[in-house]
């Protein structure tokens, strides 16, 4: 049985990060960023260690060599990621969990550009989110709270009444800065269990229960109504 640490309250909406949270795209992302790093004589391992959960341009800018055209390189990396979705799959149980949610109660909030987000969601067989906040939709990317505040606003609920599902430090910080509760999905973080935070390994064994007031509560499958 997965070691779940679930919230003891219900929420107006669930806000899901994408990569590492509902989609496992690590193999594809690492493959593409490694090729980019090697082409520019950069340390691929150092880049891979910090790229997750952060906008592409921000990572390129962080490691840019002198004279590098950041916008061009970011666009090139994104195009490669859109083209290469080999090995992109759902986090276990994510599809069934998302499909069980009322459409007005959830959103996907990602640092990926919209075209890449839609491509990876499709490749993983996940439903199209009713609300998608992507890199183009906010001025400041994670760890700034802008993206989660935007998603909550689009759903018509306060961010403080949302449960953010995240995996990466930048996204966790963004959710907390927005005033939301955060639950950490640990599926792609072997050996990095967080004993303090709310956490799940993946979505197997979980159910989203609708409460009489329309809010959602995360419970173990088979829990009494």
Phi, psi and omega in degrees: 000135177298142178277090180272146167229097192261155177292152181257026179217170176258167186223153178288330183200158174249134178242117186254125161298166181258283186296125180085351183245311172240343180235135172260103181242016188300317183299314181294313182298314180297322180298313184288316180292327177296316178298319180296315180298314182295324180296330182254010178068032183255164180279103184298320182298320180295322179292312181300328182295337186235358188281337189290131178087000184244147178299146183305312183299325180294321178290316177301314181299322182296326185249010186299137172276167183301130178083000181292137176274099187299315182298318179296314181295319179297319179295322179294317178296316180298317179299320178294323180290323177295322183284332187245098177244021178298125180087001177281120185222166175288150164293138189310125177085357186295318183300309182298321181295312180296319182293342179276350187273143172299139188297335181272009189238010179209159180210159171252132185232105189232152173277353179284151170299155186302316182299320179290319179301312180296321179297315182288322177299317178295315181299325181276356179074028182264154181292152175292124183291146177295328176228130175233117174256118184241185185302325183287346189270353183225150178285318184246122179279175176304139017273006173294151186277358190309316186295319180287325175296320179295318181294316178299317178298319179295329178274352178076030180228156176288144178300329180293347179254019181247153171252117178269129176257119187218167175229329189260151181305320181296320180288321177299315179297321180295316179298316180292323178294332177284349181090009180274163166279148184234135172240133186265127176264120191257012188302324183257016183235068182302131176075011183244034182301135179260108185284348186261314186286161165302140185201152170220155173283310177203201187259000178292136180083006181247148174225142172264112183263128176279128179271165181303331180273006178091355178280170183243140177233138177271125181225163172291139177304136180089359177292147180297144180290000000 
